[in-house]
Amino acid sequence: MKTILQIEDNYANKRLVERVLEPHGYRLLHAADGRSGIDLALQEHPDLILLDMGLPDMDGQTLVAILRDASELAKTPIVALTAWPEATASQMAANYGCDGCITKPIDVIEFVKQVAAFLG
């Protein structure tokens, strides 16, 4: 079973991702802010990190940099999950060191395929 860590401060977005992915056999972990997301990622070593780029305690660029500095997470795909316009989001996610970007609102059918692709 693949483990996905979602770092997301919006409860409705958190629940939507859970409802879409859990029926496909994924184990979902959740952190509501960057600091707890870092702690959970280091503790659980998820297979994928879905990261809201607009968290209350730190910006996405800082959070990705911290996650990338952890050797045990070096190969973990990090995907920005953001409401930014798609062109902007893709460029910013790449600049921040993310492996990809999925824009909100998510397309629930495409989202499952996108997550599976990032998990290889």
C-alpha positions in Angstrom: 0.0 0.0 0.0 1.4 3.4 -1.0 1.4 6.1 1.6 0.6 9.7 0.6 1.2 12.7 2.8 -1.0 15.6 2.1 0.1 18.9 3.6 -3.0 21.1 3.4 -4.6 23.6 5.8 -8.1 23.6 4.2 -10.3 20.9 5.7 -12.6 20.6 2.7 -9.6 20.1 0.3 -8.2 17.5 2.7 -11.4 15.5 2.8 -11.8 15.7 -1.0 -8.4 14.2 -1.5 -9.1 11.5 1.1 -12.4 10.6 -0.5 -10.9 10.4 -4.0 -7.8 8.4 -3.1 -8.6 6.1 -0.3 -11.0 3.9 -2.4 -8.0 3.3 -4.7 -6.0 1.7 -1.8 -3.8 4.6 -0.8 -2.9 5.3 2.8 -3.4 9.0 3.4 -1.6 11.0 6.1 -2.4 14.6 6.8 -0.6 17.6 8.2 -2.4 21.0 8.5 0.8 23.1 8.4 4.4 23.0 7.2 6.1 22.2 10.5 3.9 19.2 11.3 4.2 18.2 7.6 8.0 18.1 7.9 7.8 16.1 11.2 5.3 13.6 9.7 7.3 13.2 6.5 10.5 12.4 8.4 8.6 10.0 10.7 6.6 8.1 8.1 8.7 8.3 4.8 5.7 8.6 2.5 5.8 7.5 -1.1 4.4 10.9 -2.3 3.9 14.3 -0.8 1.0 16.5 -2.0 1.8 20.0 -0.9 -0.5 23.0 -0.7 1.8 25.9 -1.6 -0.1 28.4 0.6 0.2 27.3 4.2 -0.3 29.5 7.2 3.1 28.9 8.8 5.6 28.8 5.9 5.7 29.3 2.1 5.9 26.4 -0.3 9.4 27.3 -1.4 10.8 27.1 2.1 8.9 23.8 2.9 10.1 22.1 -0.3 13.7 23.2 0.4 13.5 21.7 3.9 12.0 18.4 2.7 14.6 18.2 -0.1 17.4 18.6 2.4 16.4 15.5 4.3 18.3 12.6 2.8 15.6 10.1 3.7 13.1 12.1 1.5 15.5 12.8 -1.4 13.7 10.4 -3.7 10.2 11.2 -2.6 8.1 12.9 -5.2 6.7 16.3 -4.1 3.8 17.6 -6.0 2.4 21.1 -5.5 -1.4 21.1 -5.1 -2.4 24.7 -5.7 -5.1 27.1 -6.8 -2.6 29.2 -8.8 -3.4 29.5 -12.5 -2.0 26.4 -14.3 0.8 28.2 -16.2 2.0 30.0 -13.1 1.7 27.0 -10.9 3.7 24.7 -13.1 6.6 27.3 -13.4 6.6 28.1 -9.7 6.4 24.4 -8.7 9.4 23.7 -10.9 11.3 26.7 -9.5 10.6 25.5 -6.0 11.9 22.0 -6.7 8.7 20.1 -6.9 8.3 17.1 -9.2 5.1 18.4 -10.6 1.9 20.3 -10.0 -1.8 19.6 -9.9 -4.1 22.6 -9.9 -7.2 23.1 -7.8 -10.1 22.5 -8.1 -9.0 19.0 -8.8 -10.7 16.9 -11.5 -11.5 13.8 -9.5 -11.1 11.4 -12.4 -7.9 12.9 -13.7 -6.5 13.3 -10.1 -6.3 9.5 -9.5 -4.4 9.1 -12.8 -2.1 12.0 -12.0 -1.3 10.6 -8.5 -0.7 7.1 -9.9 1.7 8.6 -12.5 3.7 10.5 -9.9 4.0 7.2 -7.9 5.4 5.5 -10.9 
